[in-house]
Amino acid sequence: MAKQRGKVGGDKLTVKTAGEEFSAPLTELHDAWWNSIARAMGVTSIIQTFIAFEKLKGFLAVQKSKLCCNLYVLILKNRQ
């Protein structure tokens, strides 16, 4: 026989156990989920997020370029 595990609807998430109950508004849960990476990076606005992303792309491009140069030097050294 099927057992009811919960209800869907409303503007908050509520989880009940035998000893406790947790409840939080969906807007707060969505905000925590949606902005978690930006907050972990210390970013507080969409503009800062974009700037941080562009800086990361630039950094990765430089690292890729350095890696390619180092590999090229190793290849040349091994040919001699």
C-alpha positions as CSV (number, residue, x, y, z in Angstrom):
1,M,0.0,0.0,0.0
2,A,1.3,3.5,-0.9
3,K,2.2,5.8,2.0
4,Q,2.0,9.6,1.8
5,R,5.5,11.2,2.2
6,G,4.5,14.8,1.9
7,K,2.4,17.5,0.2
8,V,3.3,19.8,-2.7
9,G,2.3,23.5,-2.7
10,G,2.7,26.7,-0.9
11,D,5.5,29.1,-0.5
12,K,7.7,27.3,1.9
13,L,9.5,23.9,2.4
14,T,8.6,22.1,5.6
15,V,10.3,18.8,6.7
16,K,9.0,17.0,9.7
17,T,10.5,14.1,11.5
18,A,9.5,12.3,14.7
19,G,11.5,14.8,16.8
20,E,11.9,18.0,14.8
21,E,10.5,20.3,12.1
22,F,12.4,22.4,9.7
23,S,10.7,25.2,7.7
24,A,12.1,27.8,5.3
25,P,10.5,30.1,2.7
26,L,11.2,28.9,-0.9
27,T,12.5,32.4,-1.8
28,E,15.3,32.1,0.7
29,L,16.1,28.5,-0.3
30,H,16.3,29.6,-4.0
31,D,18.5,32.6,-3.2
32,A,20.9,30.4,-1.2
33,W,21.1,27.8,-4.0
34,W,21.2,30.3,-6.9
35,N,23.9,32.6,-5.4
36,S,26.0,30.1,-3.5
37,I,29.0,30.1,-5.8
38,A,29.1,33.9,-6.2
39,R,28.9,34.3,-2.4
40,A,31.7,31.8,-1.9
41,M,33.8,33.9,-4.3
42,G,32.9,37.1,-2.4
43,V,30.9,38.4,-5.3
44,T,27.8,40.4,-4.5
45,S,26.4,41.6,-7.8
46,I,25.8,40.4,-11.3
47,I,28.4,42.9,-12.5
48,Q,31.0,41.5,-10.1
49,T,30.1,38.0,-11.2
50,F,30.8,39.0,-14.8
51,I,34.0,40.7,-13.9
52,A,35.2,37.7,-11.8
53,F,34.3,35.3,-14.7
54,E,36.2,37.5,-17.2
55,K,39.3,37.6,-14.9
56,L,39.1,33.8,-14.5
57,K,38.9,33.4,-18.3
58,G,41.9,35.7,-18.7
59,F,43.9,33.8,-16.1
60,L,43.1,30.5,-17.7
61,A,44.1,31.8,-21.1
62,V,47.5,32.9,-19.8
63,Q,48.0,29.6,-18.0
64,K,47.2,27.7,-21.2
65,S,49.6,29.9,-23.2
66,K,52.4,29.3,-20.6
67,L,51.7,25.6,-20.7
68,C,51.9,25.5,-24.5
69,C,55.2,27.5,-24.5
70,N,56.7,25.1,-21.9
71,L,55.6,22.1,-23.9
72,Y,57.1,23.5,-27.0
73,V,60.4,24.2,-25.2
74,L,60.4,20.6,-23.9
75,I,59.8,19.2,-27.4
76,L,62.6,21.3,-28.9
77,K,65.0,20.2,-26.1
78,N,64.2,16.5,-26.6
79,R,64.8,16.8,-30.4
80,Q,68.5,17.9,-29.9
